[in-house]
Amino acid sequence: MPFFKYKNKRETGRNTIFEEIKFYFTMTKEELLKQCRYYKGEEKCPSTYISDKERKLWRAEYMICNDLSCMVSKKNLRRSFVTAVCAYVEKWDPYNGYEIVEEYIRETGML
């Protein structure tokens, strides 16, 4: 016997369930932009960000808002967003990222 009783997703109501889950766990770009300190919706990193720290944090917030919003939950929104940004920075700069992350956490008031 097959795992699913019905072949068509509409028959099971799975689309409805997924939409409900998406509502509770995924954030919109506008909601995430309110959490950003560096990214303000630009397509390219502004030239005013001259330090390596600012550019890396801008890129991390850009990626969280545009491509990785699933890393942020609505429950404990601020903490979840800061954690996602820190995880992104540490992934792509594992040797020096801890300094940037420490300063970012201090700036956001999470420490």
C-alpha positions in Angstrom: 0.0 0.0 0.0 1.4 3.4 -0.9 2.4 5.8 1.8 -0.1 8.5 0.8 -3.7 7.5 0.5 -4.4 10.2 -2.1 -2.3 11.0 -5.2 -3.5 14.5 -5.6 -2.2 17.1 -3.0 -5.5 18.9 -3.1 -7.4 15.9 -1.9 -5.3 15.8 1.3 -5.4 19.5 2.0 -1.6 19.6 2.2 -1.4 22.9 0.4 -3.5 24.5 3.1 -1.3 23.0 5.9 1.9 24.2 4.2 0.5 27.7 3.8 -0.4 27.7 7.5 3.0 26.6 8.5 4.6 29.2 6.2 2.5 31.9 7.9 3.8 31.1 11.3 7.5 30.5 10.5 8.5 32.6 7.5 9.0 36.3 7.7 8.3 38.8 4.9 11.1 41.0 3.6 9.5 44.1 5.1 9.4 42.5 8.6 13.0 41.5 8.3 14.1 44.9 7.1 12.9 46.4 10.3 15.5 44.3 12.2 18.4 45.3 10.0 21.1 47.7 11.1 23.1 47.8 7.8 20.9 46.5 5.0 18.1 49.0 4.0 16.8 47.3 0.8 19.7 48.3 -1.5 20.7 46.0 -4.4 24.4 46.7 -3.9 26.4 47.5 -0.8 26.6 51.2 -0.3 30.0 52.8 -0.8 29.7 54.5 2.6 30.4 51.1 4.2 34.2 51.1 3.9 35.2 48.7 6.7 35.3 45.0 6.3 33.0 44.6 9.2 30.3 46.8 7.8 30.4 45.1 4.4 30.2 41.6 5.9 27.3 42.5 8.1 25.5 44.3 5.2 25.9 41.1 3.1 24.7 38.9 5.9 21.6 41.0 6.5 21.0 41.1 2.7 21.1 37.3 2.4 18.9 36.8 5.5 16.3 39.2 4.1 16.3 38.0 0.5 17.3 34.3 0.5 17.5 32.9 4.0 14.4 34.2 5.7 13.6 30.6 6.8 16.4 31.0 9.4 14.4 33.5 11.3 11.3 32.7 13.3 8.6 35.0 14.5 9.0 33.8 18.0 11.9 35.8 19.6 12.2 37.7 16.4 15.1 40.0 17.4 17.2 37.2 18.9 16.5 34.9 16.0 17.5 37.5 13.4 20.8 38.4 15.2 21.6 34.6 15.5 21.0 34.1 11.8 23.2 37.1 10.9 26.0 35.8 13.2 25.7 32.3 11.8 26.1 33.6 8.3 29.1 35.7 9.1 30.8 32.9 11.0 30.1 30.4 8.1 31.8 32.6 5.5 34.6 34.0 7.7 35.4 31.3 10.3 38.8 32.7 11.3 38.0 36.4 11.8 34.2 36.3 12.0 34.1 35.9 15.7 35.4 39.5 16.2 32.7 40.9 13.9 30.0 38.8 15.5 31.0 39.8 19.0 30.9 43.5 18.0 27.5 43.0 16.2 26.0 41.3 19.2 27.2 44.2 21.4 25.8 46.8 19.0 22.4 45.1 19.0 22.2 45.0 22.7 22.0 41.2 22.9 25.1 40.8 25.1 
